[in-house]
Amino acid sequence: YELHKSGLEKITRKIGEEALEVVIATFINQKKPTKKNRDDLIGEVCDLFYHNLVLLASNDIELSEVLDELTKRNKAKK
């Protein structure tokens, strides 16, 4: 809720930060696949998902709309 109130600039900065952390955690896990590194990657992906959900909410976009778009894209590839 606090992030939502802080505005779009802060939300998008957090998404960029979390995306970079996902990339870093991915390479660390690939180079040294341990349970800790895997758990760290999962945690970073969760953070990225969360911040994207905040972005959607701040733009009055329902998660179902995103899922519908993914479904359309998947059907188009077949």
C-alpha positions as CSV (number, residue, x, y, z in Angstrom):
1,Y,0.0,0.0,0.0
2,E,2.8,2.4,0.8
3,L,4.5,1.8,-2.5
4,H,1.2,2.4,-4.3
5,K,0.8,5.7,-2.6
6,S,4.3,6.8,-3.5
7,G,3.5,7.1,-7.2
8,L,4.3,5.7,-10.6
9,E,8.0,6.8,-10.7
10,K,8.8,5.0,-7.5
11,I,6.9,1.9,-8.6
12,T,8.6,1.7,-12.0
13,R,12.0,2.2,-10.4
14,K,11.3,-0.7,-8.0
15,I,10.3,-2.9,-11.0
16,G,13.6,-2.0,-12.7
17,E,15.6,-2.8,-9.6
18,E,13.8,-6.1,-9.0
19,A,14.2,-7.1,-12.7
20,L,18.0,-6.6,-12.4
21,E,18.0,-8.6,-9.2
22,V,16.2,-11.4,-11.0
23,V,18.8,-11.4,-13.7
24,I,21.7,-11.4,-11.2
25,A,20.1,-14.2,-9.2
26,T,19.5,-16.2,-12.3
27,F,23.1,-16.1,-13.3
28,I,24.3,-16.9,-9.8
29,N,21.9,-19.9,-9.6
30,Q,23.1,-21.1,-13.0
31,K,26.7,-20.8,-12.1
32,K,26.3,-22.4,-8.7
33,P,23.0,-24.3,-8.4
34,T,22.5,-24.6,-4.7
35,K,19.3,-24.6,-2.7
36,K,20.1,-21.2,-1.3
37,N,20.7,-19.7,-4.7
38,R,17.5,-21.3,-6.1
39,D,15.6,-19.9,-3.1
40,D,17.1,-16.5,-3.6
41,L,16.0,-16.6,-7.3
42,I,12.5,-17.5,-6.3
43,G,12.4,-14.7,-3.8
44,E,13.6,-12.2,-6.3
45,V,10.9,-13.3,-8.8
46,C,8.3,-13.0,-6.1
47,D,9.5,-9.4,-5.5
48,L,9.2,-8.6,-9.2
49,F,5.7,-10.2,-9.4
50,Y,4.6,-8.1,-6.4
51,H,5.9,-4.8,-7.8
52,N,4.2,-5.6,-11.2
53,L,1.0,-6.2,-9.3
54,V,1.3,-2.9,-7.6
55,L,1.8,-1.3,-11.0
56,L,-1.3,-2.9,-12.4
57,A,-3.3,-1.8,-9.4
58,S,-2.1,1.7,-9.7
59,N,-3.3,1.7,-13.3
60,D,-6.7,0.1,-12.5
61,I,-5.7,-3.0,-14.5
62,E,-7.0,-6.4,-13.2
63,L,-4.7,-9.4,-13.2
64,S,-7.4,-11.2,-15.2
65,E,-6.9,-8.7,-18.1
66,V,-3.2,-9.7,-18.2
67,L,-4.1,-13.4,-18.1
68,D,-6.6,-12.9,-20.9
69,E,-3.9,-11.2,-23.0
70,L,-1.5,-14.1,-22.3
71,T,-4.2,-16.6,-23.4
72,K,-4.7,-14.6,-26.6
73,R,-1.0,-14.6,-27.3
74,N,-0.7,-18.3,-26.6
75,K,-3.6,-19.1,-29.0
76,A,-2.1,-16.9,-31.7
77,K,1.2,-18.9,-31.7
78,K,-0.6,-22.2,-32.4
